[in-house]
Amino acid sequence: MTSPAPRRGGIVFLDPEQGRVLRVVPFQYNPDSITRTLRPRGIGADAGDRLEALRLQGPPRETFRIDAELDATDQPDAAGGSAPAADSGLFGMLSALETAVSPTVEQLTRQNDLAARGILEIAPVQAPLPVLVLGPRRVLPVRMLDIDVTEEAYDGELTPIRARVTLTVRILTVDDVGFDHRAGGLHLQYQRGRERFAGLVGYGPGSVGYAGG
């Protein structure tokens, strides 16, 4: 009996308004480790009021730091069934990540044209919504904070063929985008799952040597 193939994590980029999938960037290899940091948003320590020590202003600031390895000599087939062009190396995978944090040429040109006509665009351009997928239990709307790329090997045309990418992202919460935004709904779904799993941990009088009182 063969064991099921492991799930692959990755980042899905969504249209923030319509929710349609714009691009999928799977991890070539699932990361060996992920560093997560949660910073509670309390008010007691800052306010100096002892009565407020346990009060929370909102969801914690939660960041993920992920190390991903990329190797052009071992790239899987694309979603459409065709392998990436051999002479493109890792440019496709790296560009898919890098364009997620930059306005498109079309958007930049439009802004320039409007400025030349004396028109000020009030709302900045909106980037796609990145959704970090780490298995079925963690589907997280995120904001890309840093993309650190270390290119480790090249072919004869200086095309990168092996690289290490460190992604630092912050989870978007309902405080960031509101309850009606697609990212807000994904955050609530993630939080519900966390609360459900927390309920699996047993507790009771004397369970950790605490007698109460």
C-alpha positions as CSV (number, residue, x, y, z in Angstrom):
1,M,0.0,0.0,0.0
2,T,1.5,3.3,-1.1
3,S,1.4,6.3,1.3
4,P,-0.4,9.4,0.1
5,A,1.7,12.1,-1.5
6,P,2.5,14.9,1.0
7,R,0.6,18.2,0.6
8,R,2.7,21.1,-0.7
9,G,2.4,24.5,0.8
10,G,2.6,27.7,-1.1
11,I,1.1,31.2,-1.7
12,V,-2.1,31.8,-3.6
13,F,-2.6,35.3,-4.9
14,L,-6.3,36.4,-5.1
15,D,-8.1,39.3,-6.6
16,P,-9.0,41.1,-3.3
17,E,-12.4,42.1,-4.6
18,Q,-13.7,39.2,-6.7
19,G,-11.7,36.5,-4.9
20,R,-10.6,34.8,-8.1
21,V,-7.2,33.1,-8.2
22,L,-4.6,35.2,-10.0
23,R,-1.5,33.1,-9.5
24,V,-0.4,30.1,-7.4
25,V,3.2,29.8,-6.3
26,P,3.8,26.4,-4.6
27,F,6.8,25.7,-2.5
28,Q,9.1,23.5,-4.4
29,Y,10.0,21.8,-1.2
30,N,8.0,22.2,2.0
31,P,10.1,24.2,4.5
32,D,11.9,22.2,7.2
33,S,11.1,24.9,9.8
34,I,8.9,28.0,10.2
35,T,9.5,30.7,12.7
36,R,6.3,32.3,14.1
37,T,6.1,35.3,16.3
38,L,3.0,36.5,18.1
39,R,3.0,39.9,19.8
40,P,0.0,40.5,22.0
41,R,-1.7,43.8,21.8
42,G,-2.4,44.6,25.4
43,I,-2.9,48.0,27.0
44,G,-2.0,47.4,30.6
45,A,1.8,47.6,30.4
46,D,1.6,50.8,28.2
47,A,-1.0,52.5,30.2
48,G,0.5,51.7,33.6
49,D,-3.0,50.8,34.9
50,R,-3.0,47.6,36.9
51,L,-6.7,47.1,36.2
52,E,-6.0,46.9,32.5
53,A,-3.2,44.4,32.7
54,L,-5.1,41.5,31.1
55,R,-7.1,43.5,28.6
56,L,-6.5,43.0,24.9
57,Q,-6.9,45.6,22.2
58,G,-7.3,43.1,19.4
59,P,-5.7,40.2,17.6
60,P,-2.0,39.8,18.1
61,R,0.5,40.8,15.5
62,E,1.6,37.4,14.1
63,T,4.4,37.0,11.7
64,F,5.8,34.0,9.8
65,R,9.4,33.6,8.6
66,I,9.8,30.9,6.1
67,D,12.9,29.6,4.4
68,A,12.3,28.0,1.0
69,E,14.8,26.3,-1.3
70,L,14.5,26.6,-5.1
71,D,16.3,24.5,-7.7
72,A,15.7,24.9,-11.4
73,T,17.0,21.4,-12.1
74,D,14.2,19.9,-10.2
75,Q,11.2,22.0,-11.0
76,P,7.8,20.3,-11.0
77,D,5.4,20.7,-13.9
78,A,3.3,23.8,-13.9
79,A,-0.4,23.8,-13.2
80,G,-1.2,23.6,-16.9
81,G,0.9,20.4,-17.2
82,S,3.9,22.0,-19.0
83,A,7.3,22.4,-17.4
84,P,8.9,25.8,-17.1
85,A,11.2,26.8,-20.0
86,A,14.7,25.3,-19.3
87,D,16.5,28.5,-20.2
88,S,14.4,30.6,-17.8
89,G,16.0,29.0,-14.7
90,L,14.3,30.4,-11.5
91,F,13.3,33.7,-13.1
92,G,9.6,32.6,-13.3
93,M,9.4,31.5,-9.6
94,L,11.3,34.5,-8.3
95,S,9.4,37.0,-10.5
96,A,6.1,35.6,-9.3
97,L,7.0,36.5,-5.7
98,E,8.7,39.8,-6.5
99,T,5.8,41.2,-8.7
100,A,3.5,40.6,-5.7
101,V,5.1,43.5,-3.9
102,S,5.3,45.9,-6.9
103,P,2.6,47.8,-8.9
104,T,2.4,46.6,-12.5
105,V,3.8,48.6,-15.4
106,E,0.2,49.3,-16.4
107,Q,-0.6,50.7,-13.0
108,L,2.5,52.8,-12.8
109,T,1.9,54.2,-16.3
110,R,-1.7,55.0,-15.4
111,Q,-0.6,56.9,-12.3
112,N,2.0,58.9,-14.4
113,D,-0.7,59.7,-17.0
114,L,-3.1,61.0,-14.4
115,A,-0.4,63.0,-12.7
116,A,0.6,64.6,-16.0
117,R,-3.1,65.7,-16.5
118,G,-3.1,67.2,-13.0
119,I,-5.3,64.4,-11.6
120,L,-4.5,63.0,-8.1
121,E,-5.5,59.4,-7.5
122,I,-6.8,59.3,-4.0
123,A,-6.5,55.5,-3.4
124,P,-3.1,53.9,-4.1
125,V,-3.1,50.9,-6.4
126,Q,-4.3,47.7,-4.7
127,A,-2.0,44.7,-4.8
128,P,-3.3,41.1,-5.0
129,L,-4.1,39.4,-1.7
130,P,-1.5,36.8,-0.8
131,V,-2.9,33.8,1.0
132,L,-0.3,31.6,2.7
133,V,-1.3,27.9,2.6
134,L,0.3,25.6,5.1
135,G,-1.9,22.6,4.9
136,P,-5.7,22.5,5.2
137,R,-5.7,23.9,8.7
138,R,-3.7,27.0,8.1
139,V,-4.9,29.2,5.2
140,L,-3.7,32.7,6.1
141,P,-4.3,36.1,4.5
142,V,-0.9,37.8,4.7
143,R,1.0,41.0,3.9
144,M,4.4,40.5,2.5
145,L,7.0,42.3,4.6
146,D,10.3,41.0,3.3
147,I,11.5,38.8,0.5
148,D,15.2,37.9,0.9
149,V,16.7,36.1,-2.0
150,T,20.2,34.5,-2.0
151,E,21.1,33.2,-5.4
152,E,23.5,30.3,-5.0
153,A,24.2,29.0,-8.5
154,Y,23.9,30.1,-12.1
155,D,24.1,28.7,-15.6
156,G,26.4,30.0,-18.3
157,E,24.0,33.0,-19.0
158,L,24.0,34.1,-15.3
159,T,20.5,32.8,-15.0
160,P,19.9,31.7,-11.4
161,I,19.3,28.0,-11.1
162,R,19.5,27.5,-7.3
163,A,18.4,29.9,-4.6
164,R,17.3,30.3,-1.1
165,V,14.3,32.6,-0.4
166,T,13.3,33.8,3.0
167,L,9.8,35.1,3.2
168,T,8.6,37.3,6.1
169,V,4.9,37.8,6.2
170,R,2.4,39.2,8.7
171,I,-1.1,37.8,9.0
172,L,-3.8,40.3,8.1
173,T,-6.6,40.5,10.7
174,V,-10.0,42.0,10.9
175,D,-8.4,45.0,12.6
176,D,-6.4,45.5,9.4
177,V,-9.1,45.1,6.7
178,G,-12.5,44.9,8.5
179,F,-15.0,42.1,8.8
180,D,-16.4,42.4,5.2
181,H,-13.1,42.1,3.4
182,R,-12.1,38.7,2.1
183,A,-9.0,38.7,4.2
184,G,-11.0,39.4,7.3
185,G,-13.1,36.3,6.6
186,L,-10.1,34.1,6.2
187,H,-8.6,35.5,9.4
188,L,-11.8,34.7,11.4
189,Q,-11.8,31.2,9.9
190,Y,-8.1,30.7,11.0
191,Q,-8.9,32.0,14.5
192,R,-11.9,29.7,14.9
193,G,-9.7,26.8,14.0
194,R,-7.2,27.8,16.6
195,E,-9.8,28.1,19.3
196,R,-11.2,24.7,18.3
197,F,-7.8,23.1,18.7
198,A,-7.2,24.9,22.0
199,G,-10.4,23.2,23.3
200,L,-8.8,19.8,22.8
201,V,-6.3,20.5,25.6
202,G,-7.6,19.0,28.8
203,Y,-7.9,21.0,32.0
204,G,-9.3,20.6,35.4
205,P,-8.6,20.9,39.1
206,G,-5.0,19.8,39.9
207,S,-4.2,19.0,36.3
208,V,-0.9,21.0,36.5
209,G,-0.6,21.0,40.3
210,Y,-2.8,24.1,40.8
211,A,-5.4,23.8,43.5
212,G,-7.2,27.0,42.9
213,G,-8.3,29.5,45.4
